[in-house]
């Protein structure tokens, strides 16, 4: 493992999960038939379902968003993703930095990125009059980047050979953060029709999920001051940063670590409310069977929810490190390779503090879920046509 790649990649590819694009899968979580999947955006949406019972066996979602790397619109074809071998065009790297699959945004603004992989396992939802109950399971992996300085993004992608940024003293005093987290979850949801009279209906919903942390990685950079004289040298004048990792790897051997499948735990919460304006006055029809529950059409619905509020504490096989207002010099980076993660971490401590232990600050840390404010508006346009904005 080469230091110049690992060092900048560690800074660039980890982040605090704070991107507002944290929830996707919109094709299955919206509408009158979203059922149990609608809980992802608003737990109160269960009482808006046309079906009184909904069962999910398996569904999945993959989403990527960033403002740094891109393909030219003439090169992008959606059909590429359905080919047996997924291949992207290769471009000549700028200033001799090698071939690259993507173009980069050369603007000097901060760079952000978000990636989510989600699998919804077995789950179910049931409506009983003014009450609704839900059970969900899932597996999720999220990578988020927030406010990464453009110079660090360029070095991470193109390497220290990116000559336009050599011999320039870069000083960043803003906070840039990042994280990657993979976890499993199981949740219970409840919704209740709080007010239902004439043309108006107000429902509230709550979800509580138990979280099982599989892996996590985070960084917080409060300030950086450095210069890259050439493609083999890095001078860090000052660094104020913190990072931690909890991975399924034996850090001193780079082998799979299987003593514990889940290395941390926590809880997540969703809380939502929905207002519905009925098409006709509510009449509260009696029913003697669940399948006979009436569905009342609406003019519009407005929902607001706080989703993914919570965190996971990694406490088994976890490492937390911090560099507080220290500098260091890294020479001959192209010749430095590491046998394992432990050696890399020890070297970080030695370079900044002069010993192998001072940078270590603990054996547990928290990573927050990708919390978001979710707002949904649904309008009954005409007959079976509905328009939704979320």
Secondary structure, DSSP 8 states (H G I E B T S, - for coil): -BHHHHHHHHHHS-B-S--TT----HHHHSSTT-GGGGGGT-GGGGGG-S-SEEEE--EEEEEEEESSEE--TTT--GGGGGSSS-----EE-GGG--EESSEE---SS-EEEEEEEEEE-SEEEEEETTEEEEEEEEEEEEEEEEEE-HHHHHHHHH-TT-GGGTT-EEEE-S-EEEEEEEEEEEEEEEEEEEEEETTEEEEEEEEEEEEEEEEEEEEEEEEEEEEEEETTEEEEEEEEEEEEEE-SEETTTTEE--S-S--EEEEEEEEEEEEEEESS-------SSGGG-----EEEEEEEEEEEEEEEEE-SS-EEEEEEEEEEEE--GGG-B-SSHHHHHHHHHHHHHSSSSTTEEES-EEEE---EEEEEEEEEEETTEEEEE-
